[in-house]
């Protein structure tokens, strides 16, 4: 495997320190190293040979690049902002950039009940050639994504010690916002997790990945994406491509819309339900969660009769 090119800008020591700290804390580093490589090249282009970063430099760094996806731009800005925040705590003269969320017209795929049934029928019958172990792993992994609305990476980073079978909860440590959170599993998923534990927990210590390959390594995002594409084909669900899915991440969108609809139909006020859903999903603020309310309105127009004016008021308060 090719080694990543060493960092060589004026920020190289701080970048290496940031990565080392994450490694010492048992956190993954592969999610940030790509962003730091891009940042290191940017600093070299800008002739930043000392670790000083001004607001004007941040403005240039945050601009969209040619052929850059919204997700890539958001991620690189997010990780460099984390780096700069840490550097400021360490006494460097740097100006954190803050983060961005690019608003576009992208509409996620919301899986229908029929599609969900066909998808998981395919999951349960899916086989990885000469690797029967995955017949245990994949059905529970995909049901965590569907039943808990978790992001793929934070799900793959779950360890045995993060599972509370008595409470029916999962502790997510490797999250997008770097804040741990606990999510509750539906009762049927908790029952499945107990069966999974009976079959394979004896092979794992507390630090072992919950969903791993047979040699104990964490599963790779790319591997799951490939499995997902095969499952879609088996289930007869057309794959559009070009970022339009249906994607693995669309299970999170489907969960969120369904959860909001359930809270609405239960009579829960929007002022209460929106912050709850936002906290459960691990969003930094409710503006990131508001999109799911709008998707739910598109899917279930009757909801708009009760939340239209309230949503405008809440978003206005959130923007203050």
C-alpha positions as CSV (number, residue, x, y, z in Angstrom):
1,X,0.0,0.0,0.0
2,X,1.3,3.5,-0.9
3,X,2.3,5.7,2.0
4,X,0.8,9.1,2.2
5,X,3.1,12.0,1.2
6,X,4.6,13.6,4.3
7,X,3.2,17.0,5.2
8,X,5.7,19.8,4.5
9,X,4.0,23.2,5.0
10,X,4.4,25.4,8.1
11,X,1.5,23.5,9.6
12,X,3.1,20.0,9.3
13,X,4.0,19.7,13.0
14,X,0.5,20.7,14.2
15,X,-1.1,18.4,11.7
16,X,1.0,15.5,12.8
17,X,0.3,16.4,16.5
18,X,-3.5,16.5,15.8
19,X,-3.4,13.0,14.1
20,X,-1.2,11.6,16.9
21,X,-3.6,12.8,19.5
22,X,-6.6,11.2,17.8
23,X,-4.6,7.9,17.5
24,X,-3.7,8.0,21.2
25,X,-7.4,8.4,22.0
26,X,-8.2,5.3,19.9
27,X,-10.0,7.4,17.2
28,X,-9.6,6.8,13.5
29,X,-7.4,9.1,11.5
30,X,-8.2,8.1,8.0
31,X,-11.2,10.5,7.9
32,X,-9.0,13.6,8.3
33,X,-5.7,12.8,6.6
34,X,-7.1,13.4,3.1
35,X,-8.4,16.9,4.1
36,X,-5.0,17.7,5.7
37,X,-3.1,16.7,2.6
38,X,-5.2,19.1,0.6
39,X,-4.7,21.8,3.2
40,X,-0.9,21.1,3.3
41,X,-0.8,21.6,-0.5
42,X,-2.9,24.8,-0.2
43,X,-0.5,26.2,2.4
44,X,2.5,25.5,0.2
45,X,0.8,27.2,-2.7
46,X,0.1,30.2,-0.5
47,X,3.7,30.1,0.8
48,X,2.6,29.6,4.4
49,X,5.9,28.4,5.9
50,X,5.0,29.5,9.5
51,X,1.9,28.3,11.4
52,X,-0.1,31.6,11.2
53,X,-3.5,31.6,9.6
54,X,-5.6,34.8,9.2
55,X,-9.3,35.3,8.5
56,X,-8.5,36.3,4.9
57,X,-6.5,33.0,4.4
58,X,-9.6,31.2,5.7
59,X,-11.8,32.9,3.2
60,X,-9.6,31.7,0.4
61,X,-9.4,28.2,1.8
62,X,-13.2,27.9,2.1
63,X,-14.0,28.7,-1.6
64,X,-15.4,25.9,-3.7
65,X,-12.9,24.3,-6.0
66,X,-13.5,23.2,-9.6
67,X,-15.2,19.8,-9.9
68,X,-15.3,19.5,-6.1
69,X,-18.4,17.9,-4.6
70,X,-20.3,19.7,-1.8
71,X,-19.5,16.8,0.6
72,X,-15.7,17.0,-0.1
73,X,-15.8,20.8,0.5
74,X,-17.7,20.5,3.7
75,X,-15.4,17.7,5.0
76,X,-12.1,19.5,4.2
77,X,-13.3,22.7,5.8
78,X,-14.6,20.8,8.9
79,X,-11.3,19.0,9.6
80,X,-9.1,22.1,9.1
81,X,-11.4,24.1,11.4
82,X,-10.9,21.3,14.0
83,X,-7.2,21.6,13.5
84,X,-7.2,25.4,13.8
85,X,-9.3,25.2,17.0
86,X,-6.8,22.9,18.5
87,X,-3.9,25.1,17.4
88,X,-5.5,28.1,19.0
89,X,-5.8,26.2,22.3
90,X,-2.1,25.4,21.9
91,X,-1.3,29.1,21.6
92,X,-0.8,29.6,17.9
93,X,-1.9,32.7,16.1
94,X,-4.6,31.2,13.9
95,X,-8.2,32.1,13.0
96,X,-10.6,29.1,12.8
97,X,-12.7,29.2,9.7
98,X,-15.9,27.7,11.1
99,X,-17.8,25.1,9.1
100,X,-20.1,25.3,6.1
101,X,-23.1,23.4,5.0
102,X,-23.8,23.6,1.3
103,X,-27.5,23.9,0.6
104,X,-28.6,22.4,-2.7
105,X,-31.6,20.9,-4.3
106,X,-30.5,17.3,-3.8
107,X,-33.4,15.1,-2.8
108,X,-32.4,11.9,-0.9
109,X,-34.1,8.6,-1.7
110,X,-36.7,7.7,0.9
111,X,-37.1,3.9,0.9
112,X,-40.7,2.8,0.7
113,X,-42.0,0.0,2.9
114,X,-42.0,-2.4,-0.1
115,X,-38.5,-1.5,-1.0
116,X,-37.4,-2.0,2.6
117,X,-38.9,-5.4,2.7
118,X,-37.2,-6.4,-0.6
119,X,-33.9,-4.9,0.4
120,X,-33.6,-6.8,3.7
121,X,-34.8,-10.0,2.1
122,X,-31.8,-9.6,-0.2
123,X,-29.5,-8.7,2.8
124,X,-30.5,-11.9,4.7
125,X,-29.7,-14.1,1.7
126,X,-26.5,-12.2,0.6
127,X,-23.3,-14.3,0.6
128,X,-19.7,-13.2,0.3
129,X,-17.8,-15.8,-1.6
130,X,-15.8,-18.1,0.7
131,X,-16.6,-15.9,3.7
132,X,-19.7,-17.3,5.5
133,X,-18.9,-15.1,8.5
134,X,-20.5,-12.2,6.7
135,X,-23.9,-14.0,6.8
136,X,-23.9,-13.0,10.5
137,X,-22.4,-9.5,10.2
138,X,-24.3,-7.9,7.3
139,X,-27.9,-8.5,8.4
140,X,-27.3,-6.8,11.8
141,X,-25.1,-4.1,10.3
142,X,-27.6,-2.9,7.8
143,X,-30.4,-3.1,10.3
144,X,-28.5,-0.7,12.6
145,X,-28.2,1.7,9.7
146,X,-31.9,1.4,9.0
147,X,-33.3,1.1,12.5
148,X,-31.0,3.7,14.3
149,X,-30.4,6.2,11.5
150,X,-26.6,6.1,12.1
151,X,-24.0,7.3,9.7
152,X,-22.0,4.4,8.1
153,X,-18.6,5.4,9.4
154,X,-19.7,5.9,13.0
155,X,-21.5,2.5,12.7
156,X,-18.4,0.7,11.5
157,X,-16.4,2.2,14.4
158,X,-18.6,0.6,17.0
159,X,-16.8,-1.7,19.4
160,X,-18.1,-4.6,21.5
161,X,-18.0,-2.4,24.6
162,X,-20.3,0.2,23.0
163,X,-23.2,-2.2,23.0
164,X,-25.5,-2.3,26.0
165,X,-27.8,-5.3,25.5
166,X,-29.7,-4.7,28.7
167,X,-30.6,-1.1,27.9
168,X,-30.9,-1.7,24.1
169,X,-28.5,1.1,23.2
170,X,-25.4,1.8,21.2
171,X,-22.7,4.3,22.2
172,X,-21.3,6.2,19.2
173,X,-17.8,7.5,19.8
174,X,-16.5,8.2,16.2
175,X,-19.0,10.8,15.1
176,X,-19.0,13.6,12.6
177,X,-19.3,16.3,15.2
178,X,-16.7,14.6,17.5
179,X,-19.3,14.3,20.3
180,X,-20.3,10.9,21.7
181,X,-23.9,10.1,21.7
182,X,-26.2,7.2,22.7
183,X,-28.8,5.8,20.3
184,X,-31.6,3.5,21.2
185,X,-32.2,0.3,19.2
186,X,-35.8,-0.7,18.3
187,X,-36.9,-3.8,20.3
188,X,-36.7,-6.1,17.4
189,X,-33.2,-4.9,16.6
190,X,-32.2,-5.4,20.3
191,X,-33.4,-9.0,20.0
192,X,-31.3,-9.5,16.9
193,X,-28.3,-7.9,18.5
194,X,-28.6,-10.4,21.4
195,X,-28.6,-13.3,19.0
196,X,-25.6,-11.8,17.2
197,X,-23.9,-11.5,20.6
198,X,-24.6,-15.1,21.4
199,X,-23.0,-16.2,18.2
200,X,-19.9,-14.1,18.0
201,X,-19.2,-12.0,21.1
202,X,-17.2,-14.8,22.7
203,X,-14.6,-14.3,19.9
204,X,-14.2,-10.5,20.7
205,X,-12.7,-8.6,23.5
206,X,-14.2,-5.3,24.6
207,X,-12.1,-3.2,22.2
208,X,-12.9,-5.4,19.2
209,X,-14.9,-3.9,16.4
210,X,-18.6,-4.8,16.5
211,X,-18.6,-5.3,12.7
212,X,-15.3,-6.7,11.6
213,X,-13.7,-8.9,9.0
214,X,-12.6,-12.3,10.1
215,X,-9.1,-11.0,11.0
216,X,-10.6,-8.4,13.3
217,X,-10.1,-5.3,11.2
218,X,-13.0,-2.8,10.8
219,X,-15.0,-3.1,7.7
220,X,-14.2,-0.5,5.0
221,X,-16.8,2.0,3.8
222,X,-16.0,1.0,0.2
223,X,-16.7,-2.7,0.9
224,X,-20.2,-1.8,2.3
225,X,-20.9,0.4,-0.7
226,X,-20.2,-2.5,-3.0
227,X,-22.4,-4.8,-1.0
228,X,-25.1,-2.2,-1.1
229,X,-25.0,-2.0,-4.9
230,X,-25.3,-5.8,-5.1
231,X,-28.2,-5.9,-2.7
232,X,-30.1,-3.2,-4.7
233,X,-29.7,-5.3,-7.8
234,X,-30.9,-8.5,-6.0
235,X,-33.9,-6.5,-4.6
236,X,-34.8,-5.1,-8.0
237,X,-34.3,-1.5,-6.8
238,X,-32.9,0.6,-9.7
239,X,-29.6,2.3,-9.0
240,X,-29.6,5.8,-10.6
241,X,-25.9,6.7,-9.8
242,X,-24.3,10.1,-10.1
243,X,-24.8,10.6,-6.4
244,X,-28.6,10.2,-6.7
245,X,-28.6,6.7,-5.2
246,X,-30.3,5.0,-3.7
247,X,-27.4,5.3,-1.3
248,X,-26.4,3.6,2.0
249,X,-26.8,7.0,3.6
250,X,-30.4,7.2,2.4
251,X,-31.3,4.8,5.2
252,X,-30.4,7.7,7.6
253,X,-32.7,10.0,5.6
254,X,-35.5,7.4,5.6
255,X,-35.1,6.9,9.4
256,X,-35.2,10.6,10.1
257,X,-38.4,11.2,8.0
258,X,-40.1,8.2,9.6
259,X,-39.1,9.3,13.1
260,X,-40.4,12.8,12.6
261,X,-43.7,11.6,11.1
262,X,-44.1,9.3,14.1
263,X,-43.6,12.1,16.6
264,X,-45.9,14.4,14.6
265,X,-48.7,11.7,14.5
266,X,-48.2,11.1,18.2
267,X,-49.2,14.7,18.8
268,X,-45.7,16.0,19.8
269,X,-45.2,19.7,19.3
270,X,-42.6,20.7,16.7
271,X,-40.8,22.8,19.3
272,X,-40.2,19.6,21.3
273,X,-39.8,17.0,18.5
274,X,-37.3,18.9,16.3
275,X,-34.6,19.3,19.1
276,X,-35.1,15.7,20.1
277,X,-34.5,14.4,16.6
278,X,-31.6,16.8,16.1
279,X,-29.9,15.5,19.3
280,X,-30.6,11.9,18.4
281,X,-29.0,12.3,14.9
282,X,-26.0,14.1,16.3
283,X,-26.6,17.3,14.5
284,X,-24.7,20.4,15.7
285,X,-27.9,22.5,15.5
286,X,-31.5,22.1,14.4
287,X,-31.0,23.8,11.1
288,X,-29.4,20.6,9.9
289,X,-32.4,18.6,11.0
290,X,-35.0,21.0,9.5
291,X,-34.5,19.5,6.0
292,X,-36.0,16.3,7.2
293,X,-39.1,18.1,8.3
294,X,-39.4,19.5,4.8
295,X,-38.9,16.1,3.2
296,X,-41.6,14.7,5.5
297,X,-44.0,17.5,4.4
298,X,-43.3,16.6,0.8
299,X,-44.0,12.9,1.5
300,X,-47.0,13.5,3.8
301,X,-48.6,16.9,2.8
302,X,-51.1,16.8,5.7
303,X,-48.2,17.5,8.1
304,X,-47.8,21.0,6.6
305,X,-51.2,22.0,8.0
306,X,-49.9,21.9,11.5
307,X,-46.2,22.9,11.3
308,X,-45.9,25.5,8.5
309,X,-45.9,28.6,10.7
310,X,-44.1,26.9,13.6
311,X,-41.2,25.8,11.4
312,X,-40.7,29.4,10.1
313,X,-40.6,30.7,13.7
314,X,-38.2,28.0,14.9
315,X,-35.8,28.6,12.0
316,X,-35.9,32.3,12.6
317,X,-34.9,31.8,16.3
318,X,-32.2,29.3,15.3
319,X,-30.7,31.9,12.9
320,X,-30.3,34.5,15.6
